Amino acid sequence: MNTVLLGVLAALVSAFSWAASAILIKAGMRDKSPIAANIFRLYAVSLMFVLIFLVNGTFSKLSSLSGKELAVAFISAQFGFVIGDYFYLSALKLMGVSRTVPITSTYPLWAILWAFLFLGRAINIRIILGAVFVVAAIVEVRKAEEEECINPKGFIYAMIAPLSWSFAILTMDWLTVQRMPVLTLAGIRMMFAAVGVSIFLPRYGREVRSITKREALLLTGAAAFGLLIGQYLFVYSINLVGSQIAAPVSAINPIIASFLAVFLLKEPPNRKIFEGLILAVIGVILISTA
């Protein structure tokens, strides 16, 4: 199997993993706050990576990383899984999967914008056209929310999440350029994220301890699919073929998640939501492949 095909396949599987994770998170935090759910799943995935690192001896390799690499990995983890995921989970709780994911799937747009502003990359007509599609998608989903009287706070949260994720992606790209091993990068970001989210533990510790066995099972599954399998394969895909291929392929995630939400969670379908999904995915693909 050639490198491009392997990278595309990894991105596809990561998209399916993220979609499954979104469904499990929504089902697992019905009676829990987004922060409590995020604390639990980050601790769960960190434990998974600790066991993996102990088995394959990765911990012994961490001493070879520079202080700068560790600092960037820590910052990347906070923007990706503490700040970004807080707003993502909050939006999920307020609006549901099918209304949140089309908006949060715009993260490649912001990543390219930051690259233009801070790295001096050129913007061509495909990027401009893609931006038009993405903005149209957001407007379309927003119309659906207004019609259904959904809390506007959810829309704002869903907008902040991809902004935070996009910065995390930029820092992660830098780390892959530094030739940090994929498994090491994926695992250490999760562990750093668990450290960062612990700042909320004094306030939400009681709620975390009150998580039921059913909720724990669902959130552990979400951690395994979204943060272990999904994130590892996304980093792996970027390492193989670059974000310009990995990002648009993984952008099918909102389509999978929204259809799963309608059929498994029984969230009511809405024509504007599906129109927004189509527009968002077209926009993301145009931007990421420009």
Secondary structure, DSSP 8 states (H G I E B T S, - for coil): --HHHHHHHHHHHHHHHHHHHHHHHHHHTTTS-HHHHHHHHHHHHHHHHHHHHHHHTGGGGGGGS-HHHHHHHHHHHIIIIIIHHHHHHHHHHHH-HHHHHHHHTTHHHHHHHHHHHHH-----HHHHHHHHHHHHHHHHHHHHHHHTT--HHHHHHHHHHHHHHHHHHHHHHHHHHTT--HHHHHHHHHHHHHHHHGGGHHHHHHHHHT--HHHHHHHHHHIIIIIIIIHHHHHHHHHHH-HHHHHHHHTTHHHHHHHHHHHHS-----HHHHHHHHHHHHHHHHHHT-
